[in-house]
């Protein structure tokens, strides 16, 4: 596991994910409490994680969220092939560490990295209507709800709305 932080927040450090982090990340993503909030409906195995990490391109950054050296979650920044300077963030924190501010700190780190180092102008994130805690994380960082895709996702046996959030570089600097 990578010990050198790539980004530092107020409480967390973000470390580039490596194949050695696979056991923690797959355990995190397979936890039913986490899956329900982020849309992983199929099991993830360690080889899946290794493939994601080794096949990541320049527009994709995956980080292990650590607190005092211990992993507490995972987050990512995807630039994709947008020619307009748009990126997307994703994050998951282990339930043992919910409500401690770690997701908010990690997303703020990703925003700083995206806007100050990657020259991205806008970040987006999607949140299920059934996951108000995730919406709160984004709103604390400055994201604004831009729209709703009605009954867009299938979560825990029912169709739920998907809220789309956005944050512009100029808004984050304020």
C-alpha positions as a printed NumPy array, in Angstrom:
array([[  0.   ,   0.   ,   0.   ],
       [  1.188,   3.465,  -0.884],
       [  2.307,   5.336,   2.245],
       [  3.167,   8.661,   0.6  ],
       [  0.178,  11.007,   0.469],
       [ -0.575,  12.549,  -2.905],
       [ -3.073,  15.032,  -1.446],
       [ -3.648,  16.257,   2.093],
       [ -6.886,  17.5  ,   3.556],
       [ -7.736,  18.739,   6.987],
       [ -8.281,  15.214,   8.365],
       [ -7.53 ,  12.824,   5.504],
       [ -4.729,  12.026,   3.127],
       [ -5.311,  10.674,  -0.366],
       [ -2.907,   8.038,  -1.674],
       [ -2.801,   6.652,  -5.21 ],
       [ -4.529,   3.276,  -5.128],
       [ -2.355,   0.283,  -5.932],
       [ -3.233,  -3.351,  -6.597],
       [ -2.176,  -4.05 ,  -2.988],
       [ -5.151,  -1.941,  -1.817],
       [ -7.529,  -4.348,  -3.534],
       [ -8.557,  -6.28 ,  -0.441],
       [ -9.712,  -3.139,   1.374],
       [-11.378,  -1.554,  -1.682],
       [-13.249,  -4.69 ,  -2.728],
       [-14.407,  -5.24 ,   0.844],
       [-15.609,  -1.622,   0.933],
       [-17.458,  -1.799,  -2.39 ],
       [-19.04 ,  -5.165,  -1.576],
       [-20.43 ,  -3.966,   1.773],
       [-24.245,  -3.884,   1.303],
       [-24.494,  -0.567,   3.168],
       [-22.014,   1.021,   0.762],
       [-23.347,  -0.652,  -2.389],
       [-26.836,   0.726,  -1.798],
       [-25.502,   4.273,  -1.848],
       [-23.149,   4.108,  -4.813],
       [-24.776,   1.755,  -7.276],
       [-22.556,  -1.298,  -7.247],
       [-25.011,  -4.093,  -7.899],
       [-22.52 ,  -6.75 ,  -8.956],
       [-19.803,  -8.276,  -6.772],
       [-16.323,  -6.81 ,  -7.095],
       [-13.306,  -9.093,  -6.778],
       [ -9.701,  -8.167,  -6.202],
       [ -8.828,  -8.809,  -9.857],
       [-11.46 ,  -6.235, -10.89 ],
       [ -9.751,  -3.651,  -8.711],
       [ -6.316,  -4.522, -10.081],
       [ -7.617,  -4.153, -13.644],
       [ -9.165,  -0.748, -12.887],
       [ -5.916,   0.492, -11.347],
       [ -3.55 ,  -0.88 , -13.968],
       [ -5.758,   0.173, -16.908],
       [ -6.432,   3.708, -15.636],
       [ -5.438,   6.402, -18.107],
       [ -4.338,   9.996, -17.57 ],
       [ -7.948,  11.095, -17.154],
       [ -8.617,   8.752, -14.262],
       [ -7.269,   9.02 , -10.719],
       [ -8.135,   6.565,  -7.942],
       [ -7.21 ,   7.32 ,  -4.338],
       [ -7.294,   5.501,  -1.039],
       [ -8.625,   7.748,   1.729],
       [ -6.542,   7.384,   4.882],
       [ -6.781,   8.787,   8.383],
       [ -3.689,   8.447,  10.559],
       [ -2.336,   5.959,   8.03 ],
       [ -5.374,   3.65 ,   8.14 ],
       [ -7.647,   3.23 ,   5.101],
       [-11.186,   4.525,   5.623],
       [-12.45 ,   4.833,   2.044],
       [-11.826,   5.31 ,  -1.629],
       [-12.417,   8.192,  -4.04 ],
       [-11.813,   8.998,  -7.668],
       [-11.639,  11.753, -10.237],
       [-12.629,  10.959, -13.83 ],
       [-11.921,  13.455, -16.564],
       [-13.09 ,  11.17 , -19.33 ],
       [-12.956,  12.487, -22.847],
       [-14.699,  15.813, -22.186],
       [-13.121,  18.511, -24.356],
       [-14.633,  21.242, -22.163],
       [-12.761,  20.714, -18.901],
       [-15.363,  18.64 , -17.062],
       [-14.623,  15.957, -14.462],
       [-16.634,  13.685, -12.209],
       [-15.971,  12.676,  -8.626],
       [-16.905,   9.492,  -6.822],
       [-16.348,   8.457,  -3.213],
       [-17.135,   5.798,  -0.653],
       [-16.26 ,   5.663,   3.027],
       [-16.444,   2.554,   5.192],
       [-19.585,   2.608,   7.391],
       [-17.432,   2.452,  10.532],
       [-16.28 ,   5.965,   9.578],
       [-19.522,   7.578,   8.414],
       [-20.447,  10.956,   9.877],
       [-16.842,  11.861,  10.717],
       [-16.326,  14.35 ,   7.879],
       [-13.89 ,  12.171,   5.947],
       [-15.919,  12.066,   2.713],
       [-16.338,  15.851,   2.743],
       [-12.617,  16.36 ,   3.312],
       [-11.744,  13.881,   0.537],
       [-14.127,  15.505,  -1.978],
       [-12.7  ,  18.925,  -1.115],
       [ -9.195,  17.535,  -1.794],
       [-10.388,  16.189,  -5.157],
       [-11.905,  19.58 ,  -6.019],
       [ -8.668,  21.39 ,  -5.165],
       [ -6.682,  18.898,  -7.25 ],
       [ -9.102,  19.115, -10.182],
       [ -9.295,  22.901, -10.268],
       [ -5.736,  23.844,  -9.328],
       [ -3.669,  21.066, -10.878],
       [ -5.76 ,  19.47 , -13.628],
       [ -7.247,  22.728, -14.983],
       [-10.762,  21.345, -14.835],
       [-13.481,  24.005, -14.886],
       [-16.435,  21.939, -13.661],
       [-16.927,  18.884, -11.491],
       [-20.032,  16.744, -11.478],
       [-21.372,  14.041,  -9.21 ],
       [-24.541,  11.954,  -9.128],
       [-26.421,  11.031,  -5.946],
       [-29.383,   8.727,  -5.425],
       [-32.38 ,  10.377,  -3.781],
       [-32.13 ,   7.596,  -1.199],
       [-28.646,   8.793,  -0.145],
       [-29.13 ,  12.237,   1.462],
       [-25.827,  11.935,   3.362],
       [-23.932,  11.893,   0.063],
       [-25.83 ,  14.965,  -1.145],
       [-24.865,  16.707,   2.09 ],
       [-21.182,  15.917,   1.455],
       [-21.34 ,  17.577,  -1.955],
       [-23.268,  20.594,  -0.699],
       [-20.72 ,  21.187,   2.091],
       [-17.979,  21.377,  -0.543],
       [-20.049,  23.831,  -2.608],
       [-21.72 ,  21.627,  -5.221],
       [-25.164,  22.725,  -6.37 ],
       [-28.004,  20.467,  -7.39 ],
       [-28.491,  21.002, -11.113],
       [-31.233,  18.551, -11.907],
       [-33.004,  15.286, -11.271],
       [-33.294,  12.244, -13.478],
       [-36.592,  10.743, -12.394],
       [-36.595,   7.024, -11.55 ],
       [-33.222,   6.75 , -13.244],
       [-31.597,   4.142, -11.018],
       [-32.624,   0.771,  -9.602],
       [-31.626,   0.539,  -5.927],
       [-32.704,  -2.084,  -3.406],
       [-35.53 ,  -3.337,  -5.599],
       [-37.052,   0.003,  -6.589],
       [-36.51 ,   2.776,  -9.097],
       [-35.201,   5.959,  -7.497],
       [-34.423,   9.473,  -8.671],
       [-30.843,  10.441,  -9.431],
       [-29.795,  13.969,  -8.462],
       [-27.097,  15.614, -10.547],
       [-24.698,  18.   ,  -8.836],
       [-22.146,  20.418, -10.26 ],
       [-19.392,  22.679,  -8.977],
       [-17.594,  25.332, -11.018],
       [-13.981,  26.251, -10.297],
       [-14.928,  29.871,  -9.571],
       [-17.586,  28.761,  -7.071],
       [-15.134,  26.519,  -5.214],
       [-12.597,  29.346,  -4.83 ],
       [-15.225,  31.461,  -3.078]])
